[in-house]
Amino acid sequence: MHVESSPVKILVPGNHLMAGLLGQQDEFLRLVEDENPGAHISVRGNEITIGGDDAERIGCLFEEMIIVLEAGQTLDSAQVGRTIDMMHDDVRPSEVLTAELLRSSRGRAVRPKTAGQKQYADAIASNIVTFGIGPAGTGKSYLAVALAVQALQAHQVSKIILTRPAVEAGERLGFLPGDLMAKVDPYLRPLYDALHDLLEPEGAQRLLDRGTIEVAPLAFMRGRTLNSSFIILDEAQNTSPEQMKMFLTRIGFGSKAVITGDVTQIDIPAGRSGLVGLEPVLSGVRDLAFVHLAQRDVVRHRIVGDIVAAYERGSGSPAPVASPTAGVLHER
């Protein structure tokens, strides 16, 4: 016999929080109701009463959302959706959404927006080498650049090095004007964009001119030893196995490396990627972590997440290379 639990009551401290909690025309309340059809939620004044299925968990969800609002943040429908996902995964949204990684030049706080992003940021903080693997829009590169800027500002490193393989170069680079750096610049543009979003344009340019921040194609890393540096290898699925080994053996004393990639977007000939199959090879290496981000970690426009999900479902799409422990953080 099913026995319905006692109703859960949540008292919201203040009308301004109530408006932020429920959303315009109760938009956020409807999102919670749609995700929990077996629950009965009623609002009277500043009190929310929850009955039916999962009343206690939904009460905890509202309490977590209140903590986020009390921390000075605002909620939108996408963030409420991610908050609901976190609660389903037994993750406290307030611990994820209130963790500040950096303040951008515009004064905007850079924070993880999903549990996967928080796991990724924590792994970078506590390891020498971190692999961030996942689809487009999960913030792999942006968060890595943000943490690199934070490490530079905290004097934990003396240099930031941003690199990626210019795999599309091949024949087409020859048709672009300019010297080699001018030719590969378009491939490095996403890293520049993240950098200029986090630093004042003049400040970023000054650091680039001084060589404190270096942006270069992966080929420029050969033969170097990179000490006291925060090194980011972007689009690592387009490295060859030889290039990946070369890069990983450049890491010197006092350095930290982040390698990002999406194994569903391999552009190199014959698909011989230095990222695919690397996790079992490096299993057991200390101070090294693999973090797998997923479609639920996509934080771009909602349609990006929908497109990623559609490709994952579609039989004609390149199938992601599944890890037996995908979604799990491995720390050695």
QUICOR-V746452 format. One record per residue. N is the residue number from 0. RES is the residue in one small letter. PHI is phi in degrees with one decimal (NA if undefined). Layout:
# QUICOR-V746452
n=N res=RES phi=PHI
n=N res=RES phi=PHI
This chain:
# QUICOR-V746452
n=0 res=m phi=NA
n=1 res=h phi=-82.3
n=2 res=v phi=-108.2
n=3 res=e phi=-75.2
n=4 res=s phi=-71.8
n=5 res=s phi=-64.9
n=6 res=p phi=-61.1
n=7 res=v phi=-104.2
n=8 res=k phi=-114.4
n=9 res=i phi=-119.2
n=10 res=l phi=-97.7
n=11 res=v phi=-92.3
n=12 res=p phi=-81.1
n=13 res=g phi=115.4
n=14 res=n phi=-65.5
n=15 res=h phi=-64.0
n=16 res=l phi=-70.7
n=17 res=m phi=-61.3
n=18 res=a phi=-64.6
n=19 res=g phi=-68.8
n=20 res=l phi=-76.7
n=21 res=l phi=-90.9
n=22 res=g phi=82.4
n=23 res=q phi=-64.9
n=24 res=q phi=51.5
n=25 res=d phi=58.9
n=26 res=e phi=-60.5
n=27 res=f phi=-71.3
n=28 res=l phi=-60.7
n=29 res=r phi=-66.3
n=30 res=l phi=-60.2
n=31 res=v phi=-64.0
n=32 res=e phi=-65.0
n=33 res=d phi=-64.1
n=34 res=e phi=-79.1
n=35 res=n phi=-133.6
n=36 res=p phi=-62.8
n=37 res=g phi=-86.2
n=38 res=a phi=-100.7
n=39 res=h phi=-121.4
n=40 res=i phi=-117.4
n=41 res=s phi=-128.8
n=42 res=v phi=-123.5
n=43 res=r phi=-137.3
n=44 res=g phi=62.5
n=45 res=n phi=-101.4
n=46 res=e phi=-116.1
n=47 res=i phi=-110.7
n=48 res=t phi=-113.8
n=49 res=i phi=-122.1
n=50 res=g phi=-127.8
n=51 res=g phi=83.3
n=52 res=d phi=-67.6
n=53 res=d phi=58.7
n=54 res=a phi=-59.4
n=55 res=e phi=-67.0
n=56 res=r phi=-65.9
n=57 res=i phi=-66.5
n=58 res=g phi=-60.9
n=59 res=c phi=-63.4
n=60 res=l phi=-60.0
n=61 res=f phi=-62.4
n=62 res=e phi=-63.3
n=63 res=e phi=-64.9
n=64 res=m phi=-64.1
n=65 res=i phi=-64.4
n=66 res=i phi=-60.5
n=67 res=v phi=-62.7
n=68 res=l phi=-66.5
n=69 res=e phi=-66.9
n=70 res=a phi=-79.3
n=71 res=g phi=94.7
n=72 res=q phi=-92.0
n=73 res=t phi=-109.6
n=74 res=l phi=-107.1
n=75 res=d phi=-126.5
n=76 res=s phi=-63.4
n=77 res=a phi=-64.6
n=78 res=q phi=-68.1
n=79 res=v phi=-63.9
n=80 res=g phi=-60.6
n=81 res=r phi=-67.9
n=82 res=t phi=-63.4
n=83 res=i phi=-62.2
n=84 res=d phi=-59.5
n=85 res=m phi=-62.7
n=86 res=m phi=-63.4
n=87 res=h phi=-62.2
n=88 res=d phi=-93.9
n=89 res=d phi=59.6
n=90 res=v phi=-110.1
n=91 res=r phi=-80.7
n=92 res=p phi=-57.3
n=93 res=s phi=-63.4
n=94 res=e phi=-70.6
n=95 res=v phi=-80.7
n=96 res=l phi=-78.7
n=97 res=t phi=-102.1
n=98 res=a phi=-78.4
n=99 res=e phi=-95.1
n=100 res=l phi=-90.8
n=101 res=l phi=-169.2
n=102 res=r phi=-106.3
n=103 res=s phi=-72.1
n=104 res=s phi=-61.7
n=105 res=r phi=-89.3
n=106 res=g phi=83.7
n=107 res=r phi=-82.3
n=108 res=a phi=-75.7
n=109 res=v phi=-95.4
n=110 res=r phi=-131.0
n=111 res=p phi=-64.8
n=112 res=k phi=-111.5
n=113 res=t phi=-138.9
n=114 res=a phi=-62.6
n=115 res=g phi=-64.1
n=116 res=q phi=-65.3
n=117 res=k phi=-64.9
n=118 res=q phi=-60.5
n=119 res=y phi=-64.3
n=120 res=a phi=-63.2
n=121 res=d phi=-64.3
n=122 res=a phi=-65.1
n=123 res=i phi=-61.6
n=124 res=a phi=-64.3
n=125 res=s phi=-106.3
n=126 res=n phi=-127.3
n=127 res=i phi=-82.4
n=128 res=v phi=-124.4
n=129 res=t phi=-129.4
n=130 res=f phi=-101.7
n=131 res=g phi=-109.7
n=132 res=i phi=-118.2
n=133 res=g phi=174.2
n=134 res=p phi=-74.4
n=135 res=a phi=-59.8
n=136 res=g phi=87.8
n=137 res=t phi=-90.4
n=138 res=g phi=80.6
n=139 res=k phi=-57.1
n=140 res=s phi=-73.9
n=141 res=y phi=-62.3
n=142 res=l phi=-65.5
n=143 res=a phi=-63.3
n=144 res=v phi=-65.4
n=145 res=a phi=-60.2
n=146 res=l phi=-71.4
n=147 res=a phi=-66.5
n=148 res=v phi=-62.4
n=149 res=q phi=-62.6
n=150 res=a phi=-65.5
n=151 res=l phi=-66.8
n=152 res=q phi=-65.7
n=153 res=a phi=-87.0
n=154 res=h phi=60.1
n=155 res=q phi=-78.8
n=156 res=v phi=-134.8
n=157 res=s phi=-106.8
n=158 res=k phi=-155.9
n=159 res=i phi=-113.6
n=160 res=i phi=-121.7
n=161 res=l phi=-111.1
n=162 res=t phi=-143.4
n=163 res=r phi=-158.4
n=164 res=p phi=-73.2
n=165 res=a phi=-89.0
n=166 res=v phi=-67.6
n=167 res=e phi=-72.9
n=168 res=a phi=-50.3
n=169 res=g phi=32.2
n=170 res=e phi=-78.8
n=171 res=r phi=-73.3
n=172 res=l phi=-58.5
n=173 res=g phi=-60.9
n=174 res=f phi=-87.4
n=175 res=l phi=-85.6
n=176 res=p phi=-75.3
n=177 res=g phi=97.1
n=178 res=d phi=-79.4
n=179 res=l phi=-59.2
n=180 res=m phi=-63.8
n=181 res=a phi=-64.5
n=182 res=k phi=-70.5
n=183 res=v phi=-87.9
n=184 res=d phi=-52.7
n=185 res=p phi=-58.1
n=186 res=y phi=-74.8
n=187 res=l phi=-95.2
n=188 res=r phi=-56.2
n=189 res=p phi=-58.6
n=190 res=l phi=-71.7
n=191 res=y phi=-59.7
n=192 res=d phi=-59.7
n=193 res=a phi=-62.8
n=194 res=l phi=-62.9
n=195 res=h phi=-72.4
n=196 res=d phi=-73.5
n=197 res=l phi=-93.7
n=198 res=l phi=-119.8
n=199 res=e phi=-59.9
n=200 res=p phi=-52.6
n=201 res=e phi=-66.8
n=202 res=g phi=-65.6
n=203 res=a phi=-63.9
n=204 res=q phi=-64.8
n=205 res=r phi=-63.4
n=206 res=l phi=-67.1
n=207 res=l phi=-67.8
n=208 res=d phi=-63.5
n=209 res=r phi=-75.6
n=210 res=g phi=87.5
n=211 res=t phi=-66.8
n=212 res=i phi=-116.0
n=213 res=e phi=-118.6
n=214 res=v phi=-118.8
n=215 res=a phi=-151.2
n=216 res=p phi=-66.6
n=217 res=l phi=-58.8
n=218 res=a phi=-58.4
n=219 res=f phi=-73.9
n=220 res=m phi=-83.3
n=221 res=r phi=-60.2
n=222 res=g phi=82.8
n=223 res=r phi=-101.4
n=224 res=t phi=-118.1
n=225 res=l phi=-102.5
n=226 res=n phi=-96.8
n=227 res=s phi=45.2
n=228 res=s phi=-130.4
n=229 res=f phi=-105.7
n=230 res=i phi=-110.5
n=231 res=i phi=-119.3
n=232 res=l phi=-102.9
n=233 res=d phi=-96.9
n=234 res=e phi=55.2
n=235 res=a phi=-68.4
n=236 res=q phi=-65.2
n=237 res=n phi=-97.8
n=238 res=t phi=-88.9
n=239 res=s phi=-84.6
n=240 res=p phi=-55.9
n=241 res=e phi=-67.3
n=242 res=q phi=-65.0
n=243 res=m phi=-63.6
n=244 res=k phi=-63.1
n=245 res=m phi=-58.5
n=246 res=f phi=-64.1
n=247 res=l phi=-63.6
n=248 res=t phi=-91.1
n=249 res=r phi=-87.0
n=250 res=i phi=-68.8
n=251 res=g phi=-107.7
n=252 res=f phi=-67.8
n=253 res=g phi=72.5
n=254 res=s phi=-106.0
n=255 res=k phi=-136.9
n=256 res=a phi=-127.4
n=257 res=v phi=-124.1
n=258 res=i phi=-116.6
n=259 res=t phi=-114.1
n=260 res=g phi=-172.4
n=261 res=d phi=-131.3
n=262 res=v phi=-72.1
n=263 res=t phi=-92.4
n=264 res=q phi=-127.0
n=265 res=i phi=-89.8
n=266 res=d phi=-109.0
n=267 res=i phi=-77.9
n=268 res=p phi=-57.0
n=269 res=a phi=66.0
n=270 res=g phi=63.3
n=271 res=r phi=-84.4
n=272 res=s phi=-92.8
n=273 res=g phi=-76.1
n=274 res=l phi=-93.6
n=275 res=v phi=-68.1
n=276 res=g phi=79.1
n=277 res=l phi=-79.6
n=278 res=e phi=-58.7
n=279 res=p phi=-65.1
n=280 res=v phi=-64.9
n=281 res=l phi=-93.1
n=282 res=s phi=-58.2
n=283 res=g phi=98.1
n=284 res=v phi=-75.3
n=285 res=r phi=-69.6
n=286 res=d phi=60.4
n=287 res=l phi=-132.9
n=288 res=a phi=-133.1
n=289 res=f phi=-112.2
n=290 res=v phi=-119.9
n=291 res=h phi=-104.3
n=292 res=l phi=-92.2
n=293 res=a phi=-131.9
n=294 res=q phi=-55.8
n=295 res=r phi=-72.0
n=296 res=d phi=-92.0
n=297 res=v phi=-66.7
n=298 res=v phi=-119.9
n=299 res=r phi=-81.0
n=300 res=h phi=-51.0
n=301 res=r phi=-49.4
n=302 res=i phi=-64.3
n=303 res=v phi=-63.7
n=304 res=g phi=-60.9
n=305 res=d phi=-65.4
n=306 res=i phi=-66.3
n=307 res=v phi=-58.8
n=308 res=a phi=-63.6
n=309 res=a phi=-64.5
n=310 res=y phi=-65.1
n=311 res=e phi=-66.0
n=312 res=r phi=-81.0
n=313 res=g phi=-71.1
n=314 res=s phi=-71.8
n=315 res=g phi=-88.0
n=316 res=s phi=-91.1
n=317 res=p phi=-64.7
n=318 res=a phi=-74.6
n=319 res=p phi=-64.3
n=320 res=v phi=-79.1
n=321 res=a phi=-77.7
n=322 res=s phi=-94.9
n=323 res=p phi=-62.2
n=324 res=t phi=-125.5
n=325 res=a phi=-57.6
n=326 res=g phi=89.2
n=327 res=v phi=-107.2
n=328 res=l phi=-86.3
n=329 res=h phi=-108.7
n=330 res=e phi=-120.0
n=331 res=r phi=-114.0
